[in-house]
Amino acid sequence: MLLIIGWQTYNIARDGGMTVGEASGQLALIGLFQFVPLFLLTPFSGLAADRLNRRTVARSMVGLQVLCAAILCWFTWQEAMALPILYGISVILGIGRAFAGPALSALAPNLVPKSVLPNAIALSSIAWQTGMIVGPAIGGYLFEVAPPLPYAAVLVLFSISIICLSLIGDVPRSPITGAKRPIGQIVDGMKYVGRNKVVLGSITLDLFAVFLAGATALFPVYARDILQVGAPGLSQLAAAPAVGAALTALIFSFRPLKTNVGPRMLFAVAVFAVATIVFGFSKSMPLSLVALFFVGAADMFSVYIRQSLIQLHTPDEKRGRVSAVSLVTISASNEFGDFFSGSLAFLIGPVAAVVTGGAGALVITGLWTFFFPALRNARTFDPPRELIEEPPEEKLQETIP
């Protein structure tokens, strides 16, 4: 859905007389309008994931996305689509993601034994990336057949998602310990992230690397004005990183990583940065697809390690809040990164924006290698006991009324 939103936004802007740079700025706004509500609401949505029924929260937010798909389908069918409508839907989608992300992320470890969680994360990633392959692969072509069709397909698929979530039975959950008040519980989750250097390092590495090197927001620019491949080519550009990610996740589902997880994560982010630079310079569609394939493969390599570290290094009763912190950094790197990429493209051009971002991500990887020795030295997913247990003095303070 977001791919078509970006495509419509860019084409409405260009057909309205905007330059490539000005139209890229409109793509930046799409990212900004998704990020702001997510940034503001995520601390509270993480608490909701720990205090409320995670299945109910997830179902409600998927329902909100069904509503968004229906609105977009209607206005596209009526040929009445306009930039304010796309901006408004982006805000609503940001709200939905703010609450759905922590609930779904915290729910997953409740459904499988801890020993097979990395495998489950890999299988979940395969399902996600399959959608990322099939969706973009057919989205552009459906749009060519009839512009409302992509949104109609999304509406049906989200409805199926609600049914699937409803089939999940009751799951056990640990009670919240520590602070009794909601604000204090939110702070507890943030303090845990700050204290656990492996979690903090992996979250912030993704934040800054993808924030700088994220090129997905500029796919419409490359499809229309640089590679000149149109809507079908846009689908191929969006599907290429998903193919790389899905194949990587498939490998991990059969042969999960067990050793040198920290160094391998840092190396994967470096590959992600270099592949982004290659894509930025490319004027050839085949080379662009190959570069994006490695972007997706390296990103999945990093995501697999990061998600496993976060889930296995976090007690269950804090997973919703820690997942919320992770989500807001992911959104900062993705949606706010889209805003950054679009704004930079407006200022210096799309090619320079992508290449500069990739180079910046490479620098970040080098810096994080030295700033976070706990991440660099992480050999396995198993956390040391002291990283999970609260300091005794902190526990004592929290029990005082």
C-alpha positions in Angstrom: 0.0 0.0 0.0 2.8 2.4 0.9 4.5 1.8 -2.5 1.4 2.9 -4.4 0.8 5.9 -2.0 4.3 7.0 -2.9 3.8 6.4 -6.6 0.5 8.4 -6.6 2.1 11.2 -4.5 5.1 11.6 -6.9 3.0 11.5 -10.0 0.4 13.9 -8.7 3.2 16.3 -7.9 5.0 15.9 -11.2 1.8 16.1 -13.3 1.0 19.2 -11.3 4.1 20.9 -12.6 6.6 20.3 -9.8 10.2 19.6 -10.6 11.9 16.3 -9.7 13.3 17.9 -6.6 10.0 19.5 -5.5 8.1 16.2 -6.1 10.8 14.4 -4.0 9.9 16.8 -1.3 6.3 15.6 -1.3 7.6 12.0 -0.8 9.5 13.5 2.2 6.2 14.7 3.7 4.7 11.3 3.3 7.4 9.9 5.5 7.1 12.7 8.0 3.4 12.4 8.4 3.8 8.7 9.2 6.6 9.3 11.6 5.2 12.0 13.8 2.2 10.2 15.3 4.3 7.0 15.7 7.0 8.9 17.5 4.5 10.6 19.8 2.4 7.5 20.6 5.0 4.7 20.7 5.9 5.0 24.4 2.2 4.6 25.3 1.6 1.9 22.7 4.4 -0.1 24.2 2.8 0.1 27.6 -0.5 -0.9 26.1 1.2 -4.0 24.6 2.3 -5.0 28.2 -0.9 -4.1 30.0 -3.7 -5.0 27.5 -4.6 -8.0 25.5 -2.0 -8.0 22.7 -4.2 -9.9 20.3 -7.0 -7.3 20.7 -4.6 -4.4 20.2 -3.2 -6.0 17.0 -6.7 -6.8 15.6 -7.9 -3.2 16.2 -5.0 -1.7 14.5 -5.2 -4.0 11.5 -8.8 -3.0 11.3 -7.7 0.7 11.1 -5.5 -0.2 8.1 -8.5 -1.9 6.5 -10.3 1.4 6.8 -7.4 3.3 5.2 -7.3 0.8 2.3 -11.0 1.3 1.7 -10.7 5.1 1.7 -7.8 5.0 -0.8 -9.6 2.6 -3.0 -12.7 4.8 -3.1 -10.9 8.0 -3.9 -8.7 6.4 -6.6 -11.8 4.8 -8.2 -13.5 8.2 -8.2 -10.4 9.7 -9.8 -10.5 12.2 -6.9 -7.2 11.4 -5.3 -5.3 14.5 -4.0 -2.2 15.1 -2.0 -4.1 16.1 1.2 -5.9 12.7 1.2 -2.6 10.9 0.9 -1.1 13.0 3.7 -4.1 12.3 6.0 -4.0 8.5 5.4 -0.3 8.5 6.1 -1.0 10.0 9.5 -3.6 7.3 10.3 -1.2 4.6 9.1 1.4 6.0 11.5 -1.1 5.7 14.4 -1.9 2.1 13.4 1.7 1.1 13.2 2.5 2.8 16.6 0.1 0.4 18.4 0.3 -2.7 16.2 4.1 -3.0 16.1 4.8 -3.5 19.8 1.7 -5.7 20.3 2.7 -8.1 17.5 6.4 -8.1 18.3 5.8 -8.8 22.0 3.2 -11.5 21.1 5.6 -13.6 19.1 7.8 -14.9 22.0 4.7 -16.0 23.9 3.8 -18.4 21.1 7.0 -20.5 20.8 9.6 -21.9 23.2 12.6 -19.7 23.9 15.0 -22.3 22.4 13.5 -22.0 18.9 12.7 -18.3 18.9 15.5 -17.4 16.4 14.1 -20.0 14.0 10.6 -18.5 14.6 11.9 -15.0 13.9 13.4 -16.3 10.6 10.1 -18.0 9.6 8.2 -14.9 10.5 10.6 -12.8 8.4 10.0 -15.2 5.5 6.3 -14.6 5.7 6.9 -10.9 5.9 9.3 -10.7 3.1 7.1 -13.0 0.9 4.5 -10.3 1.3 7.1 -7.7 0.5 8.0 -9.6 -2.7 4.5 -10.4 -3.9 2.9 -7.1 -2.9 5.3 -4.8 -4.8 5.7 -7.3 -7.6 2.0 -7.2 -8.5 1.2 -3.7 -7.0 2.6 -1.7 -9.9 1.1 -4.1 -12.5 -2.3 -4.0 -10.8 -2.1 -0.2 -10.8 -1.4 -0.3 -14.6 -4.6 -2.4 -15.1 -6.8 -0.3 -12.8 -5.5 2.2 -10.3 -7.9 1.1 -7.5 -7.0 -2.6 -7.7 -3.9 -2.5 -5.4 -5.9 -0.9 -2.6 -8.8 -3.4 -3.1 -6.3 -6.3 -2.8 -4.8 -4.8 0.4 -8.3 -4.4 1.8 -9.0 -8.1 1.3 -5.6 -9.2 2.7 -5.9 -7.1 5.8 -9.3 -8.6 6.4 -7.8 -12.1 6.3 -5.1 -10.9 8.7 -7.8 -10.0 11.3 -9.3 -13.5 10.9 -5.9 -15.1 11.5 -5.2 -13.0 14.6 -8.7 -14.0 15.9 -7.7 -17.7 15.7 -4.8 -17.2 18.2 -5.8 -18.6 21.6 -5.0 -17.2 25.0 -1.3 -16.8 25.6 0.5 -16.6 29.0 2.1 -13.3 29.9 4.3 -12.1 32.8 2.9 -9.5 35.1 4.5 -6.0 35.1 6.9 -5.5 38.0 8.7 -2.5 39.3 6.9 0.9 39.0 3.2 1.0 39.6 2.2 4.1 37.7 2.0 4.0 33.9 4.6 6.8 33.4 7.0 5.0 35.7 6.5 1.8 33.8 7.2 3.6 30.5 10.4 5.0 32.0 11.4 1.5 33.3 11.3 0.2 29.7 13.5 3.0 28.4 15.9 2.6 31.3 16.3 -1.1 30.5 17.2 -0.3 26.9 19.8 2.2 28.1 21.3 -0.3 30.6 21.6 -3.2 28.2 24.4 -2.1 25.8 23.8 -5.0 23.4 20.1 -4.0 23.0 21.0 -0.3 22.8 23.8 -0.8 20.3 21.8 -3.0 18.0 18.8 -0.6 18.1 20.7 2.5 17.5 22.9 1.0 14.8 19.8 0.2 12.8 18.4 3.6 13.6 21.3 5.6 12.1 22.3 3.3 9.3 18.9 2.9 7.8 18.0 6.6 8.5 21.0 7.7 6.4 21.0 4.9 3.7 17.3 4.3 3.2 16.6 4.8 -0.5 13.1 3.3 -0.7 11.3 6.6 -0.6 13.1 7.7 -3.8 12.1 4.6 -5.8 9.4 6.5 -7.6 12.0 9.1 -8.6 14.3 6.4 -10.0 11.4 4.6 -11.7 10.1 7.6 -13.5 13.0 10.0 -14.1 16.3 8.2 -13.7 15.9 4.6 -14.8 12.7 5.5 -16.7 11.0 2.1 -16.1 7.5 3.3 -15.1 5.1 1.6 -12.7 6.1 -2.0 -13.6 9.7 -1.1 -13.0 8.8 0.5 -9.7 7.4 -2.9 -8.6 10.7 -4.6 -9.6 12.7 -2.0 -7.6 10.6 -2.6 -4.5 10.6 -6.4 -4.9 14.4 -6.8 -5.4 15.4 -6.1 -1.8 12.5 -8.2 -0.5 13.8 -11.1 -2.6 17.2 -10.8 -1.1 15.7 -10.6 2.4 13.4 -13.5 1.9 16.2 -15.8 0.7 18.4 -14.8 3.6 15.6 -15.5 6.1 14.9 -18.9 4.5 18.6 -19.8 5.0 18.4 -18.8 8.7 15.2 -20.8 9.2 17.2 -24.0 8.3 20.6 -22.9 9.6 20.2 -20.3 12.3 23.2 -18.3 13.4 24.8 -19.4 16.6 28.2 -17.7 16.8 29.8 -14.3 16.3 26.4 -12.7 16.0 27.7 -9.2 17.0 30.5 -8.9 14.4 28.3 -10.4 11.7 25.6 -7.8 12.4 28.2 -5.0 12.0 29.5 -6.6 8.8 26.0 -6.9 7.4 25.2 -3.2 8.0 28.5 -2.3 6.1 27.4 -4.4 3.1 24.0 -2.7 3.3 25.7 0.7 3.1 28.0 -0.3 0.1 25.1 -1.8 -1.8 23.1 1.4 -1.3 26.0 3.4 -2.8 26.1 1.2 -5.8 22.3 1.6 -6.3 22.6 5.3 -6.0 25.2 5.6 -8.8 23.5 3.0 -11.1 21.8 4.1 -14.4 21.2 0.5 -15.4 18.1 -1.4 -14.3 19.8 -4.8 -14.0 22.6 -3.4 -11.9 20.1 -1.5 -9.7 18.2 -4.7 -9.1 21.3 -6.6 -8.1 22.4 -3.8 -5.8 18.9 -3.8 -4.2 19.0 -7.6 -3.8 22.1 -7.2 -1.7 20.6 -4.3 0.2 17.7 -6.5 1.2 19.9 -9.6 2.0 22.2 -7.5 4.2 19.3 -5.8 5.9 17.6 -9.1 6.7 20.9 -10.5 8.1 21.0 -7.5 10.4 17.3 -7.6 11.3 17.5 -11.3 12.2 20.4 -10.8 14.6 18.9 -7.6 16.1 15.4 -9.0 16.7 16.9 -12.2 18.2 19.2 -10.2 20.5 16.3 -7.9 21.6 13.8 -10.6 22.3 16.2 -13.0 24.0 17.9 -10.2 26.1 14.5 -8.8 27.3 12.3 -10.2 30.1 8.7 -11.0 28.9 7.1 -8.4 31.1 9.2 -5.6 29.4 9.0 -6.9 25.8 6.1 -4.6 24.8 7.9 -1.5 26.1 11.3 -2.5 24.7 9.7 -3.4 21.4 8.1 0.0 21.4 11.5 1.7 21.8 12.8 -0.5 19.0 9.7 0.4 16.8 10.2 4.1 17.3 13.8 3.8 16.2 12.8 1.7 13.2 10.2 4.3 12.3 12.8 7.0 12.8 15.1 5.2 10.4 12.3 4.3 7.9 9.6 6.9 7.9 11.7 9.8 9.2 14.5 8.5 7.1 12.1 8.8 4.1 11.6 12.4 5.1 15.4 12.9 5.3 16.0 11.2 1.9 13.3 13.2 0.2 14.5 16.5 1.7 18.1 15.8 0.8 17.0 14.9 -2.7 15.2 18.2 -2.9 18.4 20.0 -1.9 21.2 18.1 -3.7 19.3 15.8 -6.1 18.2 12.1 -5.7 21.5 10.4 -6.8 23.7 12.5 -4.5 21.2 11.9 -1.7 21.3 8.1 -1.9 25.1 8.0 -2.3 25.7 10.4 0.6 23.4 8.4 2.8 25.1 5.1 2.0 28.5 6.7 2.8 27.1 8.0 6.1 25.8 4.6 7.0 29.3 3.1 6.4 30.8 5.7 8.7 28.2 4.9 11.4 29.1 1.2 11.2 32.7 1.9 11.9 31.9 4.2 14.8 29.5 1.7 16.4 32.2 -1.0 16.3 34.2 1.1 18.8 31.4 2.7 20.8 29.6 -0.6 21.6 32.2 -3.2 22.5 29.4 -5.3 24.0 27.8 -5.6 20.6 31.1 -6.2 18.8 32.0 -8.9 21.3 28.6 -10.6 21.3 29.3 -14.2 20.3 25.9 -15.9 20.9 22.3 -14.8 21.4 22.3 -16.0 25.0 22.4 -13.0 27.4 24.5 -12.8 30.5 22.3 -13.0 33.6 23.3 -9.6 34.9 21.9 -7.9 31.7 18.4 -9.2 32.5 18.2 -8.9 36.3 17.4 -5.6 37.8 20.1 -4.1 40.1 19.1 -4.9 43.7 19.1 -1.2 44.7 16.7 -0.4 41.8 14.3 -3.1 42.9 14.4 -1.9 46.4 13.6 1.7 45.4 10.7 0.6 43.2 9.0 -1.3 46.1 8.9 1.8 48.3 5.4 3.3 48.2 
